[in-house]
């Protein structure tokens, strides 16, 4: 016999749904849908849609809740700032929740432009802006020359981390990854 959904306060519903998504993502990330989430969290579809418009908005909410805005350190050197930024990002990439959600996110953004937009706006852009702020300050201090596009720098910082943790049984990221990615970013800057 199926349990009837129980009325709960907003934060309890949010917490239960977040836990349900994380559990489901670890089991079968591609099969994540509203019905499965509702069943796992013991809520109705109406309750789900009262809080989120779709699964992608929910995933963005989880990431925003679990992994707040990236740090934007100011050590007074571009290398120091990038090292601190990368250390914080590596802590996030090593987090079990992030690792459970990453394959699901990659799958969803390749299948849906709405999911890609949600991911870009809620997660990627804040991190790009943090890198941009660090590099703009380095230009102001005369440490690097200005460039029109810092995308290759951002990709050098983040790309290797995504690749390293995307697959099950992937390795833990370490300070060696900080060193490698910061060196790669600095080599792009010249």
C-alpha positions in Angstrom: 0.0 0.0 0.0 1.4 3.4 -1.0 1.7 6.0 1.8 -0.3 9.1 1.4 1.7 12.3 1.1 1.9 14.2 4.4 1.4 18.0 4.8 4.7 19.6 5.9 6.1 23.0 6.3 7.9 24.6 3.3 11.4 24.0 4.6 10.6 20.4 5.5 9.3 19.8 1.9 12.3 21.5 0.4 14.7 19.4 2.6 12.8 16.2 1.7 12.8 16.9 -2.0 16.5 17.8 -2.0 17.3 14.5 -0.2 15.1 12.6 -2.6 16.9 14.1 -5.7 20.3 13.3 -4.2 19.2 9.7 -3.5 17.7 9.2 -6.9 20.6 10.8 -8.7 23.0 8.3 -7.0 20.7 5.4 -8.1 19.6 6.2 -11.6 20.5 9.7 -12.6 19.0 9.6 -16.1 15.6 8.5 -14.8 15.0 11.6 -12.6 11.6 13.1 -13.2 8.8 14.8 -11.2 6.9 11.6 -10.5 10.0 9.8 -9.2 10.9 12.8 -7.0 7.4 13.1 -5.6 7.3 9.4 -4.8 10.7 9.4 -3.1 9.9 12.6 -1.1 6.4 11.5 -0.4 4.8 14.7 -1.8 2.1 15.4 -4.5 2.9 16.8 -7.9 0.9 19.9 -6.9 3.3 20.4 -4.0 6.3 20.0 -6.3 4.9 22.5 -8.8 4.1 24.9 -6.0 7.9 25.1 -5.3 9.5 24.5 -8.7 8.4 24.8 -12.3 10.4 21.7 -13.4 13.3 19.4 -12.5 15.9 21.8 -13.9 14.7 24.6 -11.7 14.9 22.2 -8.8 18.4 21.2 -9.6 19.5 24.8 -9.9 17.9 25.4 -6.5 19.8 22.5 -5.0 23.1 23.7 -6.4 22.4 27.3 -5.3 21.6 26.0 -1.8 24.4 23.5 -1.4 27.1 25.4 -3.3 26.6 29.1 -2.8 28.3 31.8 -4.9 32.0 31.1 -5.6 34.6 32.9 -3.5 36.3 35.8 -5.0 39.6 36.0 -3.0 41.8 39.1 -3.0 45.4 38.1 -2.0 46.8 40.9 -4.1 48.3 38.6 -6.7 46.6 36.9 -9.6 48.2 33.6 -8.8 47.2 33.7 -5.1 43.6 34.7 -6.1 43.3 31.8 -8.6 44.8 29.3 -6.1 42.3 30.3 -3.4 39.4 30.2 -6.0 40.5 26.7 -7.2 40.9 25.4 -3.7 37.2 26.3 -3.0 36.1 24.9 -6.3 37.9 21.6 -5.7 36.2 21.3 -2.3 32.9 21.7 -4.1 33.9 19.2 -6.8 34.9 16.7 -4.1 31.6 17.0 -2.3 29.5 13.8 -2.5 26.3 15.7 -3.4 28.0 17.5 -6.3 29.5 14.3 -7.6 26.1 12.6 -7.5 24.4 15.5 -9.4 27.1 16.2 -12.0 26.4 13.3 -14.3 22.7 14.1 -14.1 23.3 17.7 -14.9 25.5 16.9 -17.9 22.9 14.5 -19.2 20.1 17.1 -18.8 22.0 20.1 -20.4 22.8 18.0 -23.5 19.1 17.2 -23.9 17.4 20.5 -23.1 18.2 24.1 -24.0 16.1 25.1 -20.9 18.2 23.0 -18.7 21.4 24.4 -20.3 20.1 27.9 -19.7 19.3 27.2 -16.1 22.7 25.6 -15.5 24.5 28.5 -17.3 22.7 31.3 -15.4 22.6 29.7 -12.0 25.9 28.0 -11.8 28.4 28.7 -14.6 27.9 32.5 -14.9 28.6 33.3 -11.2 31.9 31.3 -11.5 32.9 33.0 -14.7 32.2 36.4 -13.1 34.4 35.5 -10.1 37.2 34.6 -12.5 36.6 37.8 -14.4 36.7 39.9 -11.2 40.0 38.3 -10.2 41.5 39.0 -13.7 40.2 42.5 -13.9 41.9 43.3 -10.5 45.1 41.7 -11.8 44.9 44.1 -14.9 44.4 47.1 -12.6 47.4 46.0 -10.5 49.5 45.7 -13.7 50.0 41.9 -13.2 48.5 40.8 -16.5 47.6 42.5 -19.8 43.9 43.0 -20.6 42.3 40.5 -22.9 39.0 40.7 -24.8 37.9 37.2 -23.8 38.8 35.3 -20.6 36.8 32.2 -21.6 40.0 30.1 -22.2 41.2 31.0 -18.7 37.9 29.9 -17.2 37.9 26.7 -19.2 41.5 25.9 -18.2 40.4 26.2 -14.5 37.1 24.3 -14.7 37.4 21.8 -17.6 40.0 19.5 -16.0 37.9 19.4 -12.8 34.7 18.4 -14.6 36.5 15.7 -16.5 38.2 14.3 -13.4 35.0 13.9 -11.4 32.4 13.1 -14.1 32.6 9.3 -14.0 31.8 6.9 -11.2 34.8 5.9 -9.2 36.6 9.0 -10.2 39.5 10.2 -8.1 39.5 12.8 -5.3 40.8 16.1 -6.5 43.9 17.5 -4.6 46.2 20.4 -4.3 48.0 19.0 -7.3 44.9 19.8 -9.3 45.0 23.4 -8.0 48.6 23.7 -9.1 48.0 22.2 -12.6 44.9 24.3 -13.4 46.3 27.5 -12.1 49.5 27.0 -14.1 47.4 26.3 -17.2 45.4 29.5 -16.6 48.5 31.6 -16.0 50.1 30.2 -19.2 47.1 31.5 -21.2 47.5 34.9 -19.6 51.1 35.0 -20.7 
